[in-house]
Structures are given as structure tokens and as C-alpha cells.
Amino acid sequence: MKDSILSLEHLSKSYNSLDGEVIAIEDLSFDIKRGEFLSIIGTSGCGKSTILNILTGLDKDYKGKYKLNDNIVTSYMLQEDALFPWLTVFENAVLGLKIKKIYNEENINYVKHLLTKYGLIDFANTKVSNLSGGMKQRVL
């Protein structure tokens, strides 16, 4: 881990289903060093999203361990949008700011900048239920 920005050691995750135990990840270990590029590729159901859920802290029920350098921030785009369809694009975009209680002029202006950058500013007051799938992904 000395030179690594991410280190996984014997990471395992299984789920219980009606058909029995499903092993999503079994004894996965690797290191990523600064400047390296990693792609997670595999068939549907092989554990790609499970790995990302663990690394982003969404899943805490796993075996093994991982270490992420303190100055590294993780995030990823969910397979399905997690937007509230009854809210507008802008309301969805600032929801996290409100939850974290950092809804201020500087952050609001930054959200507006991002909406402009991603071609959504003209839809800021549109309910997300009226957007295309691609536009919804850009709101996330």
C-alpha cells in the first residue's frame, strides 16, 4: 500500500437469495498506484457494481478490507437515475447541498455553472420526469 492510492485485500461479498447464496466477489485483491488506470469489465452480475458500492461506502456488509488514500474522493454514476421525478432539474441538483446544509450562494452558482456546462441550464425548471434518459444522467 506504500505507493498505492487504493489497495484491496481479500475482498468478498455474497448475497442471500431464494435460490441460496450468491457470491458476487470472492477473494479479490489488487493495488492501484498513482497514474494507473483501472477498468472493471465483466458480464452482467459478476460484481462490478458491488465493488463500486463497497469503495464508495454504499455497502458496508463485506469481508476483507480496502484502503483508500485520504486525499482520494470516490464517486460513480449509478446504473439507474436516482432522481426525484416530482422535483425540477435544479431542485434535484441542489438536494445534496441542502442535506449537507451547505446550500449557499457560492454553491448555487457552481450548480448553475455545471448545468450550463452540461447543457441543462435551459431545463433547470423542468421536472426530471419530462427529461430523456441521457439528460437525467447528466443531472446526476
N, CA, C and O atoms as a GROMACS GRO file, in nm:
protein
  560
    1MET      N    1   0.082  -0.120   0.000
    1MET     CA    2   0.000   0.000   0.000
    1MET      C    3   0.085   0.124   0.000
    1MET      O    4   0.034   0.233  -0.025
    2LYS      N    5   0.213   0.113   0.027
    2LYS     CA    6   0.300   0.230   0.041
    2LYS      C    7   0.286   0.326  -0.077
    2LYS      O    8   0.268   0.446  -0.056
    3ASP      N    9   0.294   0.277  -0.200
    3ASP     CA   10   0.284   0.361  -0.318
    3ASP      C   11   0.145   0.356  -0.381
    3ASP      O   12   0.123   0.419  -0.485
    4SER      N   13   0.055   0.284  -0.322
    4SER     CA   14  -0.078   0.266  -0.381
    4SER      C   15  -0.174   0.376  -0.335
    4SER      O   16  -0.165   0.426  -0.223
    5ILE      N   17  -0.267   0.412  -0.426
    5ILE     CA   18  -0.374   0.503  -0.385
    5ILE      C   19  -0.497   0.423  -0.343
    5ILE      O   20  -0.585   0.474  -0.274
    6LEU      N   21  -0.502   0.297  -0.387
    6LEU     CA   22  -0.610   0.207  -0.348
    6LEU      C   23  -0.554   0.067  -0.336
    6LEU      O   24  -0.482   0.020  -0.424
    7SER      N   25  -0.590   0.000  -0.229
    7SER     CA   26  -0.546  -0.138  -0.207
    7SER      C   27  -0.663  -0.220  -0.156
    7SER      O   28  -0.725  -0.184  -0.056
    8LEU      N   29  -0.694  -0.329  -0.225
    8LEU     CA   30  -0.797  -0.423  -0.182
    8LEU      C   31  -0.728  -0.551  -0.136
    8LEU      O   32  -0.637  -0.600  -0.202
    9GLU      N   33  -0.772  -0.604  -0.023
    9GLU     CA   34  -0.715  -0.728   0.029
    9GLU      C   35  -0.826  -0.826   0.063
    9GLU      O   36  -0.904  -0.804   0.156
   10HIS      N   37  -0.832  -0.934  -0.014
   10HIS     CA   38  -0.923  -1.045   0.011
   10HIS      C   39  -1.069  -0.999   0.026
   10HIS      O   40  -1.140  -1.045   0.115
   11LEU      N   41  -1.111  -0.909  -0.061
   11LEU     CA   42  -1.247  -0.857  -0.057
   11LEU      C   43  -1.344  -0.964  -0.107
   11LEU      O   44  -1.324  -1.023  -0.213
   12SER      N   45  -1.448  -0.988  -0.029
   12SER     CA   46  -1.551  -1.086  -0.064
   12SER      C   47  -1.687  -1.031  -0.025
   12SER      O   48  -1.702  -0.960   0.074
   13LYS      N   49  -1.786  -1.064  -0.106
   13LYS     CA   50  -1.923  -1.021  -0.080
   13LYS      C   51  -2.018  -1.125  -0.136
   13LYS      O   52  -2.002  -1.170  -0.250
   14SER      N   53  -2.116  -1.164  -0.055
   14SER     CA   54  -2.218  -1.258  -0.103
   14SER      C   55  -2.354  -1.206  -0.061
   14SER      O   56  -2.368  -1.128   0.034
   15TYR      N   57  -2.454  -1.250  -0.134
   15TYR     CA   58  -2.593  -1.214  -0.108
   15TYR      C   59  -2.672  -1.342  -0.087
   15TYR      O   60  -2.639  -1.447  -0.142
   16ASN      N   61  -2.776  -1.332  -0.008
   16ASN     CA   62  -2.867  -1.444   0.009
   16ASN      C   63  -2.988  -1.421  -0.080
   16ASN      O   64  -3.044  -1.312  -0.084
   17SER      N   65  -3.026  -1.524  -0.152
   17SER     CA   66  -3.143  -1.516  -0.238
   17SER      C   67  -3.231  -1.637  -0.209
   17SER      O   68  -3.195  -1.724  -0.130
   18LEU      N   69  -3.346  -1.642  -0.274
   18LEU     CA   70  -3.436  -1.756  -0.256
   18LEU      C   71  -3.372  -1.886  -0.305
   18LEU      O   72  -3.406  -1.994  -0.259
   19ASP      N   73  -3.277  -1.873  -0.399
   19ASP     CA   74  -3.209  -1.991  -0.452
   19ASP      C   75  -3.083  -2.026  -0.374
   19ASP      O   76  -3.014  -2.122  -0.409
   20GLY      N   77  -3.052  -1.952  -0.269
   20GLY     CA   78  -2.932  -1.978  -0.190
   20GLY      C   79  -2.836  -1.861  -0.196
   20GLY      O   80  -2.872  -1.751  -0.237
   21GLU      N   81  -2.713  -1.886  -0.154
   21GLU     CA   82  -2.611  -1.782  -0.150
   21GLU      C   83  -2.558  -1.752  -0.290
   21GLU      O   84  -2.530  -1.843  -0.368
   22VAL      N   85  -2.545  -1.624  -0.320
   22VAL     CA   86  -2.487  -1.578  -0.446
   22VAL      C   87  -2.357  -1.506  -0.413
   22VAL      O   88  -2.358  -1.407  -0.340
   23ILE      N   89  -2.248  -1.555  -0.466
   23ILE     CA   90  -2.118  -1.493  -0.441
   23ILE      C   91  -2.095  -1.388  -0.549
   23ILE      O   92  -2.083  -1.420  -0.667
   24ALA      N   93  -2.088  -1.261  -0.507
   24ALA     CA   94  -2.069  -1.151  -0.601
   24ALA      C   95  -1.920  -1.124  -0.622
   24ALA      O   96  -1.877  -1.099  -0.735
   25ILE      N   97  -1.842  -1.129  -0.515
   25ILE     CA   98  -1.697  -1.108  -0.520
   25ILE      C   99  -1.633  -1.210  -0.428
   25ILE      O  100  -1.680  -1.232  -0.317
   26GLU      N  101  -1.527  -1.273  -0.474
   26GLU     CA  102  -1.461  -1.373  -0.391
   26GLU      C  103  -1.310  -1.352  -0.392
   26GLU      O  104  -1.245  -1.367  -0.495
   27ASP      N  105  -1.256  -1.316  -0.275
   27ASP     CA  106  -1.112  -1.306  -0.252
   27ASP      C  107  -1.043  -1.216  -0.355
   27ASP      O  108  -0.944  -1.255  -0.417
   28LEU      N  109  -1.094  -1.096  -0.374
   28LEU     CA  110  -1.039  -1.001  -0.470
   28LEU      C  111  -0.932  -0.916  -0.402
   28LEU      O  112  -0.957  -0.853  -0.300
   29SER      N  113  -0.813  -0.914  -0.462
   29SER     CA  114  -0.703  -0.832  -0.410
   29SER      C  115  -0.633  -0.764  -0.526
   29SER      O  116  -0.605  -0.828  -0.628
   30PHE      N  117  -0.605  -0.635  -0.511
   30PHE     CA  118  -0.523  -0.563  -0.608
   30PHE      C  119  -0.484  -0.428  -0.551
   30PHE      O  120  -0.543  -0.382  -0.453
   31ASP      N  121  -0.384  -0.366  -0.612
   31ASP     CA  122  -0.338  -0.232  -0.577
   31ASP      C  123  -0.343  -0.145  -0.701
   31ASP      O  124  -0.319  -0.193  -0.812
   32ILE      N  125  -0.374  -0.019  -0.682
   32ILE     CA  126  -0.367   0.079  -0.789
   32ILE      C  127  -0.271   0.188  -0.743
   32ILE      O  128  -0.286   0.244  -0.635
   33LYS      N  129  -0.174   0.216  -0.827
   33LYS     CA  130  -0.078   0.320  -0.797
   33LYS      C  131  -0.114   0.449  -0.871
   33LYS      O  132  -0.184   0.445  -0.972
   34ARG      N  133  -0.067   0.560  -0.821
   34ARG     CA  134  -0.094   0.690  -0.883
   34ARG      C  135  -0.053   0.684  -1.031
   34ARG      O  136   0.055   0.636  -1.064
   35GLY      N  137  -0.140   0.734  -1.117
   35GLY     CA  138  -0.113   0.737  -1.261
   35GLY      C  139  -0.163   0.614  -1.335
   35GLY      O  140  -0.166   0.614  -1.458
   36GLU      N  141  -0.202   0.510  -1.263
   36GLU     CA  142  -0.256   0.392  -1.328
   36GLU      C  143  -0.404   0.411  -1.359
   36GLU      O  144  -0.472   0.491  -1.295
   37PHE      N  145  -0.451   0.338  -1.455
   37PHE     CA  146  -0.591   0.346  -1.499
   37PHE      C  147  -0.651   0.208  -1.483
   37PHE      O  148  -0.591   0.108  -1.523
   38LEU      N  149  -0.768   0.201  -1.424
   38LEU     CA  150  -0.834   0.073  -1.400
   38LEU      C  151  -0.970   0.071  -1.467
   38LEU      O  152  -1.046   0.167  -1.455
   39SER      N  153  -1.000  -0.037  -1.536
   39SER     CA  154  -1.133  -0.061  -1.590
   39SER      C  155  -1.187  -0.188  -1.526
   39SER      O  156  -1.115  -0.287  -1.512
   40ILE      N  157  -1.313  -0.183  -1.490
   40ILE     CA  158  -1.378  -0.302  -1.435
   40ILE      C  159  -1.474  -0.350  -1.543
   40ILE      O  160  -1.575  -0.285  -1.572
   41ILE      N  161  -1.442  -0.465  -1.601
   41ILE     CA  162  -1.518  -0.518  -1.714
   41ILE      C  163  -1.563  -0.660  -1.681
   41ILE      O  164  -1.487  -0.738  -1.625
   42GLY      N  165  -1.685  -0.691  -1.716
   42GLY     CA  166  -1.733  -0.826  -1.693
   42GLY      C  167  -1.877  -0.841  -1.732
   42GLY      O  168  -1.945  -0.743  -1.766
   43THR      N  169  -1.924  -0.962  -1.728
   43THR     CA  170  -2.062  -0.991  -1.765
   43THR      C  171  -2.158  -0.938  -1.658
   43THR      O  172  -2.117  -0.907  -1.546
   44SER      N  173  -2.282  -0.930  -1.694
   44SER     CA  174  -2.385  -0.885  -1.601
   44SER      C  175  -2.388  -0.978  -1.480
   44SER      O  176  -2.388  -1.100  -1.493
   45GLY      N  177  -2.389  -0.916  -1.361
   45GLY     CA  178  -2.396  -0.994  -1.238
   45GLY      C  179  -2.264  -1.044  -1.184
   45GLY      O  180  -2.262  -1.123  -1.090
   46CYS      N  181  -2.152  -0.999  -1.241
   46CYS     CA  182  -2.022  -1.052  -1.197
   46CYS      C  183  -1.964  -0.976  -1.078
   46CYS      O  184  -1.860  -1.016  -1.024
   47GLY      N  185  -2.028  -0.865  -1.035
   47GLY     CA  186  -1.980  -0.796  -0.915
   47GLY      C  187  -1.922  -0.658  -0.939
   47GLY      O  188  -1.869  -0.598  -0.845
   48LYS      N  189  -1.931  -0.605  -1.061
   48LYS     CA  190  -1.874  -0.472  -1.090
   48LYS      C  191  -1.935  -0.365  -1.001
   48LYS      O  192  -1.863  -0.290  -0.935
   49SER      N  193  -2.067  -0.357  -0.999
   49SER     CA  194  -2.134  -0.255  -0.918
   49SER      C  195  -2.112  -0.282  -0.769
   49SER      O  196  -2.105  -0.187  -0.691
   50THR      N  197  -2.103  -0.406  -0.730
   50THR     CA  198  -2.078  -0.440  -0.590
   50THR      C  199  -1.945  -0.383  -0.544
   50THR      O  200  -1.936  -0.327  -0.435
   51ILE      N  201  -1.842  -0.396  -0.626
   51ILE     CA  202  -1.711  -0.339  -0.593
   51ILE      C  203  -1.724  -0.188  -0.574
   51ILE      O  204  -1.674  -0.133  -0.476
   52LEU      N  205  -1.790  -0.122  -0.668
   52LEU     CA  206  -1.805   0.023  -0.659
   52LEU      C  207  -1.889   0.064  -0.538
   52LEU      O  208  -1.859   0.164  -0.473
   53ASN      N  209  -1.993  -0.014  -0.507
   53ASN     CA  210  -2.074   0.016  -0.388
   53ASN      C  211  -1.991   0.008  -0.260
   53ASN      O  212  -2.010   0.088  -0.169
   54ILE      N  213  -1.901  -0.087  -0.254
   54ILE     CA  214  -1.814  -0.101  -0.136
   54ILE      C  215  -1.716   0.016  -0.130
   54ILE      O  216  -1.700   0.077  -0.025
   55LEU      N  217  -1.651   0.047  -0.241
   55LEU     CA  218  -1.549   0.152  -0.243
   55LEU      C  219  -1.606   0.291  -0.216
   55LEU      O  220  -1.535   0.378  -0.165
   56THR      N  221  -1.733   0.312  -0.249
   56THR     CA  222  -1.794   0.443  -0.223
   56THR      C  223  -1.867   0.447  -0.090
   56THR      O  224  -1.926   0.550  -0.055
   57GLY      N  225  -1.865   0.337  -0.015
   57GLY     CA  226  -1.926   0.335   0.117
   57GLY      C  227  -2.074   0.306   0.118
   57GLY      O  228  -2.138   0.315   0.223
   58LEU      N  229  -2.132   0.273   0.001
   58LEU     CA  230  -2.274   0.242  -0.004
   58LEU      C  231  -2.305   0.104   0.053
   58LEU      O  232  -2.416   0.079   0.100
   59ASP      N  233  -2.207   0.015   0.048
   59ASP     CA  234  -2.223  -0.122   0.101
   59ASP      C  235  -2.117  -0.143   0.208
   59ASP      O  236  -1.998  -0.134   0.180
   60LYS      N  237  -2.160  -0.172   0.327
   60LYS     CA  238  -2.066  -0.192   0.438
   60LYS      C  239  -2.064  -0.337   0.487
   60LYS      O  240  -1.994  -0.369   0.583
   61ASP      N  241  -2.140  -0.424   0.422
   61ASP     CA  242  -2.151  -0.563   0.464
   61ASP      C  243  -2.068  -0.651   0.369
   61ASP      O  244  -2.121  -0.708   0.274
   62TYR      N  245  -1.939  -0.661   0.396
   62TYR     CA  246  -1.848  -0.739   0.312
   62TYR      C  247  -1.735  -0.793   0.399
   62TYR      O  248  -1.719  -0.753   0.514
   63LYS      N  249  -1.658  -0.884   0.343
   63LYS     CA  250  -1.541  -0.938   0.412
   63LYS      C  251  -1.416  -0.887   0.343
   63LYS      O  252  -1.421  -0.849   0.226
   64GLY      N  253  -1.306  -0.886   0.414
   64GLY     CA  254  -1.182  -0.832   0.361
   64GLY      C  255  -1.170  -0.685   0.395
   64GLY      O  256  -1.246  -0.633   0.477
   65LYS      N  257  -1.076  -0.619   0.332
   65LYS     CA  258  -1.059  -0.476   0.360
   65LYS      C  259  -1.005  -0.404   0.238
   65LYS      O  260  -0.950  -0.464   0.146
   66TYR      N  261  -1.023  -0.275   0.242
   66TYR     CA  262  -0.963  -0.191   0.140
   66TYR      C  263  -0.912  -0.065   0.206
   66TYR      O  264  -0.963  -0.022   0.309
   67LYS      N  265  -0.811  -0.006   0.146
   67LYS     CA  266  -0.751   0.118   0.196
   67LYS      C  267  -0.743   0.214   0.080
   67LYS      O  268  -0.687   0.184  -0.025
   68LEU      N  269  -0.799   0.331   0.102
   68LEU     CA  270  -0.800   0.436   0.002
   68LEU      C  271  -0.724   0.554   0.061
   68LEU      O  272  -0.751   0.594   0.174
   69ASN      N  273  -0.628   0.610  -0.015
   69ASN     CA  274  -0.555   0.726   0.035
   69ASN      C  275  -0.652   0.834   0.080
   69ASN      O  276  -0.759   0.851   0.021
   70ASP      N  277  -0.614   0.907   0.183
   70ASP     CA  278  -0.701   1.008   0.241
   70ASP      C  279  -0.740   1.118   0.144
   70ASP      O  280  -0.848   1.176   0.157
   71ASN      N  281  -0.656   1.149   0.047
   71ASN     CA  282  -0.684   1.261  -0.043
   71ASN      C  283  -0.759   1.217  -0.169
   71ASN      O  284  -0.772   1.295  -0.263
   72ILE      N  285  -0.808   1.095  -0.171
   72ILE     CA  286  -0.881   1.043  -0.287
   72ILE      C  287  -1.031   1.047  -0.258
   72ILE      O  288  -1.076   1.006  -0.151
   73VAL      N  289  -1.107   1.098  -0.352
   73VAL     CA  290  -1.252   1.104  -0.341
   73VAL      C  291  -1.310   1.005  -0.442
   73VAL      O  292  -1.268   1.003  -0.558
   74THR      N  293  -1.405   0.923  -0.399
   74THR     CA  294  -1.466   0.826  -0.489
   74THR      C  295  -1.610   0.865  -0.520
   74THR      O  296  -1.681   0.922  -0.437
   75SER      N  297  -1.650   0.834  -0.641
   75SER     CA  298  -1.789   0.852  -0.681
   75SER      C  299  -1.809   0.772  -0.809
   75SER      O  300  -1.713   0.734  -0.877
   76TYR      N  301  -1.933   0.747  -0.841
   76TYR     CA  302  -1.964   0.684  -0.969
   76TYR      C  303  -2.109   0.709  -1.003
   76TYR      O  304  -2.191   0.740  -0.916
   77MET      N  305  -2.140   0.694  -1.132
   77MET     CA  306  -2.276   0.715  -1.178
   77MET      C  307  -2.354   0.584  -1.166
   77MET      O  308  -2.312   0.481  -1.217
   78LEU      N  309  -2.467   0.591  -1.099
   78LEU     CA  310  -2.550   0.472  -1.081
   78LEU      C  311  -2.606   0.425  -1.215
   78LEU      O  312  -2.620   0.505  -1.308
   79GLN      N  313  -2.637   0.297  -1.225
   79GLN     CA  314  -2.693   0.243  -1.347
   79GLN      C  315  -2.829   0.304  -1.379
   79GLN      O  316  -2.860   0.330  -1.495
   80GLU      N  317  -2.907   0.328  -1.277
   80GLU     CA  318  -3.038   0.390  -1.295
   80GLU      C  319  -3.033   0.524  -1.225
   80GLU      O  320  -2.968   0.540  -1.122
   81ASP      N  321  -3.104   0.622  -1.282
   81ASP     CA  322  -3.101   0.751  -1.218
   81ASP      C  323  -3.169   0.743  -1.081
   81ASP      O  324  -3.263   0.666  -1.061
   82ALA      N  325  -3.120   0.822  -0.990
   82ALA     CA  326  -3.175   0.826  -0.854
   82ALA      C  327  -3.234   0.964  -0.828
   82ALA      O  328  -3.217   1.021  -0.721
   83LEU      N  329  -3.304   1.015  -0.927
   83LEU     CA  330  -3.362   1.147  -0.918
   83LEU      C  331  -3.505   1.139  -0.866
   83LEU      O  332  -3.572   1.036  -0.880
   84PHE      N  333  -3.550   1.248  -0.807
   84PHE     CA  334  -3.688   1.256  -0.764
   84PHE      C  335  -3.769   1.317  -0.878
   84PHE      O  336  -3.751   1.434  -0.910
   85PRO      N  337  -3.859   1.240  -0.940
   85PRO     CA  338  -3.929   1.285  -1.060
   85PRO      C  339  -4.020   1.405  -1.037
   85PRO      O  340  -4.052   1.476  -1.132
   86TRP      N  341  -4.063   1.428  -0.915
   86TRP     CA  342  -4.152   1.540  -0.886
   86TRP      C  343  -4.076   1.671  -0.864
   86TRP      O  344  -4.137   1.777  -0.854
   87LEU      N  345  -3.941   1.663  -0.857
   87LEU     CA  346  -3.859   1.783  -0.844
   87LEU      C  347  -3.806   1.827  -0.980
   87LEU      O  348  -3.803   1.749  -1.075
   88THR      N  349  -3.766   1.952  -0.988
   88THR     CA  350  -3.707   2.002  -1.112
   88THR      C  351  -3.561   1.960  -1.119
   88THR      O  352  -3.504   1.908  -1.024
   89VAL      N  353  -3.501   1.984  -1.235
   89VAL     CA  354  -3.358   1.957  -1.254
   89VAL      C  355  -3.278   2.031  -1.147
   89VAL      O  356  -3.193   1.972  -1.081
   90PHE      N  357  -3.305   2.160  -1.130
   90PHE     CA  358  -3.232   2.240  -1.033
   90PHE      C  359  -3.253   2.188  -0.891
   90PHE      O  360  -3.158   2.176  -0.814
   91GLU      N  361  -3.377   2.156  -0.856
   91GLU     CA  362  -3.406   2.107  -0.721
   91GLU      C  363  -3.333   1.975  -0.693
   91GLU      O  364  -3.285   1.954  -0.582
   92ASN      N  365  -3.326   1.887  -0.792
   92ASN     CA  366  -3.250   1.763  -0.776
   92ASN      C  367  -3.101   1.792  -0.763
   92ASN      O  368  -3.032   1.730  -0.681
   93ALA      N  369  -3.052   1.887  -0.843
   93ALA     CA  370  -2.909   1.917  -0.844
   93ALA      C  371  -2.860   1.978  -0.712
   93ALA      O  372  -2.745   1.959  -0.675
   94VAL      N  373  -2.946   2.051  -0.642
   94VAL     CA  374  -2.905   2.115  -0.517
   94VAL      C  375  -2.947   2.036  -0.392
   94VAL      O  376  -2.920   2.079  -0.280
   95LEU      N  377  -3.013   1.925  -0.411
   95LEU     CA  378  -3.063   1.848  -0.297
   95LEU      C  379  -2.952   1.810  -0.199
   95LEU      O  380  -2.968   1.824  -0.078
   96GLY      N  381  -2.840   1.764  -0.250
   96GLY     CA  382  -2.728   1.727  -0.164
   96GLY      C  383  -2.675   1.844  -0.084
   96GLY      O  384  -2.634   1.829   0.031
   97LEU      N  385  -2.675   1.963  -0.145
   97LEU     CA  386  -2.631   2.083  -0.074
   97LEU      C  387  -2.723   2.114   0.043
   97LEU      O  388  -2.677   2.152   0.151
   98LYS      N  389  -2.851   2.096   0.020
   98LYS     CA  390  -2.949   2.122   0.127
   98LYS      C  391  -2.934   2.020   0.240
   98LYS      O  392  -2.939   2.056   0.357
   99ILE      N  393  -2.915   1.894   0.203
   99ILE     CA  394  -2.899   1.789   0.304
   99ILE      C  395  -2.774   1.814   0.388
   99ILE      O  396  -2.777   1.798   0.510
  100LYS      N  397  -2.664   1.854   0.322
  100LYS     CA  398  -2.539   1.880   0.393
  100LYS      C  399  -2.536   2.017   0.459
  100LYS      O  400  -2.439   2.054   0.526
  101LYS      N  401  -2.645   2.093   0.439
  101LYS     CA  402  -2.656   2.227   0.496
  101LYS      C  403  -2.546   2.320   0.446
  101LYS      O  404  -2.490   2.399   0.522
  102ILE      N  405  -2.515   2.308   0.316
  102ILE     CA  406  -2.418   2.397   0.252
  102ILE      C  407  -2.481   2.463   0.130
  102ILE      O  408  -2.414   2.492   0.031
  103TYR      N  409  -2.609   2.485   0.140
  103TYR     CA  410  -2.687   2.550   0.034
  103TYR      C  411  -2.666   2.701   0.049
  103TYR      O  412  -2.738   2.768   0.122
  104ASN      N  413  -2.566   2.752  -0.024
  104ASN     CA  414  -2.535   2.895  -0.017
  104ASN      C  415  -2.514   2.949  -0.158
  104ASN      O  416  -2.512   2.874  -0.255
  105GLU      N  417  -2.498   3.080  -0.168
  105GLU     CA  418  -2.490   3.145  -0.298
  105GLU      C  419  -2.374   3.092  -0.383
  105GLU      O  420  -2.390   3.069  -0.503
  106GLU      N  421  -2.259   3.072  -0.320
  106GLU     CA  422  -2.143   3.022  -0.394
  106GLU      C  423  -2.171   2.884  -0.454
  106GLU      O  424  -2.141   2.860  -0.572
  107ASN      N  425  -2.228   2.794  -0.375
  107ASN     CA  426  -2.256   2.659  -0.424
  107ASN      C  427  -2.370   2.658  -0.526
  107ASN      O  428  -2.368   2.582  -0.622
  108ILE      N  429  -2.469   2.743  -0.506
  108ILE     CA  430  -2.578   2.754  -0.602
  108ILE      C  431  -2.525   2.802  -0.736
  108ILE      O  432  -2.564   2.750  -0.841
  109ASN      N  433  -2.435   2.900  -0.734
  109ASN     CA  434  -2.375   2.950  -0.859
  109ASN      C  435  -2.294   2.841  -0.927
  109ASN      O  436  -2.291   2.832  -1.049
  110TYR      N  437  -2.227   2.758  -0.847
  110TYR     CA  438  -2.149   2.649  -0.905
  110TYR      C  439  -2.242   2.546  -0.972
  110TYR      O  440  -2.210   2.495  -1.079
  111VAL      N  441  -2.355   2.516  -0.908
  111VAL     CA  442  -2.453   2.424  -0.968
  111VAL      C  443  -2.502   2.482  -1.099
  111VAL      O  444  -2.514   2.410  -1.198
  112LYS      N  445  -2.531   2.610  -1.102
  112LYS     CA  446  -2.577   2.675  -1.226
  112LYS      C  447  -2.469   2.668  -1.334
  112LYS      O  448  -2.499   2.647  -1.451
  113HIS      N  449  -2.345   2.684  -1.294
  113HIS     CA  450  -2.232   2.670  -1.388
  113HIS      C  451  -2.228   2.529  -1.446
  113HIS      O  452  -2.209   2.511  -1.566
  114LEU      N  453  -2.247   2.428  -1.360
  114LEU     CA  454  -2.245   2.290  -1.407
  114LEU      C  455  -2.364   2.260  -1.498
  114LEU      O  456  -2.349   2.190  -1.598
  115LEU      N  457  -2.480   2.313  -1.464
  115LEU     CA  458  -2.597   2.293  -1.550
  115LEU      C  459  -2.572   2.354  -1.688
  115LEU      O  460  -2.612   2.298  -1.790
  116THR      N  461  -2.506   2.468  -1.692
  116THR     CA  462  -2.470   2.531  -1.820
  116THR      C  463  -2.369   2.445  -1.894
  116THR      O  464  -2.383   2.418  -2.013
  117LYS      N  465  -2.267   2.402  -1.823
  117LYS     CA  466  -2.160   2.320  -1.883
  117LYS      C  467  -2.216   2.193  -1.946
  117LYS      O  468  -2.169   2.151  -2.052
  118TYR      N  469  -2.315   2.131  -1.882
  118TYR     CA  470  -2.370   2.005  -1.930
  118TYR      C  471  -2.498   2.022  -2.013
  118TYR      O  472  -2.570   1.925  -2.036
  119GLY      N  473  -2.524   2.145  -2.056
  119GLY     CA  474  -2.635   2.171  -2.147
  119GLY      C  475  -2.772   2.154  -2.084
  119GLY      O  476  -2.868   2.119  -2.154
  120LEU      N  477  -2.783   2.179  -1.955
  120LEU     CA  478  -2.910   2.160  -1.886
  120LEU      C  479  -2.970   2.288  -1.830
  120LEU      O  480  -3.079   2.285  -1.773
  121ILE      N  481  -2.903   2.400  -1.846
  121ILE     CA  482  -2.950   2.524  -1.785
  121ILE      C  483  -3.088   2.563  -1.835
  121ILE      O  484  -3.169   2.616  -1.759
  122ASP      N  485  -3.118   2.537  -1.962
  122ASP     CA  486  -3.250   2.571  -2.016
  122ASP      C  487  -3.360   2.479  -1.961
  122ASP      O  488  -3.478   2.506  -1.980
  123PHE      N  489  -3.320   2.372  -1.893
  123PHE     CA  490  -3.415   2.276  -1.836
  123PHE      C  491  -3.416   2.281  -1.683
  123PHE      O  492  -3.475   2.194  -1.619
  124ALA      N  493  -3.351   2.382  -1.626
  124ALA     CA  494  -3.336   2.390  -1.480
  124ALA      C  495  -3.470   2.385  -1.408
  124ALA      O  496  -3.478   2.330  -1.298
  125ASN      N  497  -3.574   2.442  -1.467
  125ASN     CA  498  -3.706   2.445  -1.402
  125ASN      C  499  -3.800   2.338  -1.455
  125ASN      O  500  -3.921   2.344  -1.432
  126THR      N  501  -3.746   2.240  -1.526
  126THR     CA  502  -3.824   2.129  -1.582
  126THR      C  503  -3.823   2.012  -1.484
  126THR      O  504  -3.718   1.979  -1.428
  127LYS      N  505  -3.937   1.950  -1.464
  127LYS     CA  506  -3.943   1.830  -1.381
  127LYS      C  507  -3.862   1.720  -1.451
  127LYS      O  508  -3.871   1.704  -1.573
  128VAL      N  509  -3.783   1.646  -1.374
  128VAL     CA  510  -3.698   1.544  -1.436
  128VAL      C  511  -3.780   1.433  -1.501
  128VAL      O  512  -3.729   1.360  -1.586
  129SER      N  513  -3.904   1.418  -1.462
  129SER     CA  514  -3.989   1.317  -1.525
  129SER      C  515  -4.013   1.349  -1.673
  129SER      O  516  -4.056   1.262  -1.749
  130ASN      N  517  -3.984   1.472  -1.713
  130ASN     CA  518  -4.002   1.513  -1.853
  130ASN      C  519  -3.872   1.511  -1.933
  130ASN      O  520  -3.870   1.556  -2.048
  131LEU      N  521  -3.765   1.459  -1.876
  131LEU     CA  522  -3.635   1.456  -1.944
  131LEU      C  523  -3.611   1.322  -2.011
  131LEU      O  524  -3.671   1.221  -1.975
  132SER      N  525  -3.522   1.324  -2.109
  132SER     CA  526  -3.477   1.198  -2.170
  132SER      C  527  -3.383   1.127  -2.073
  132SER      O  528  -3.336   1.187  -1.976
  133GLY      N  529  -3.357   1.000  -2.098
  133GLY     CA  530  -3.266   0.923  -2.013
  133GLY      C  531  -3.127   0.984  -2.008
  133GLY      O  532  -3.066   0.989  -1.902
  134GLY      N  533  -3.077   1.029  -2.122
  134GLY     CA  534  -2.944   1.090  -2.127
  134GLY      C  535  -2.936   1.219  -2.048
  134GLY      O  536  -2.836   1.246  -1.982
  135MET      N  537  -3.043   1.297  -2.055
  135MET     CA  538  -3.045   1.422  -1.978
  135MET      C  539  -3.051   1.391  -1.829
  135MET      O  540  -2.987   1.461  -1.750
  136LYS      N  541  -3.124   1.290  -1.789
  136LYS     CA  542  -3.130   1.252  -1.648
  136LYS      C  543  -2.991   1.213  -1.597
  136LYS      O  544  -2.954   1.248  -1.485
  137GLN      N  545  -2.915   1.140  -1.679
  137GLN     CA  546  -2.781   1.100  -1.639
  137GLN      C  547  -2.693   1.222  -1.617
  137GLN      O  548  -2.607   1.220  -1.529
  138ARG      N  549  -2.711   1.328  -1.695
  138ARG     CA  550  -2.630   1.448  -1.677
  138ARG      C  551  -2.667   1.524  -1.550
  138ARG      O  552  -2.584   1.596  -1.496
  139VAL      N  553  -2.791   1.510  -1.503
  139VAL     CA  554  -2.830   1.576  -1.378
  139VAL      C  555  -2.754   1.514  -1.261
  139VAL      O  556  -2.714   1.584  -1.168
  140LEU      N  557  -2.734   1.382  -1.267
  140LEU     CA  558  -2.663   1.313  -1.160
  140LEU      C  559  -2.524   1.365  -1.147
  140LEU      O  560  -2.448   1.320  -1.062
   0.00000   0.00000   0.00000
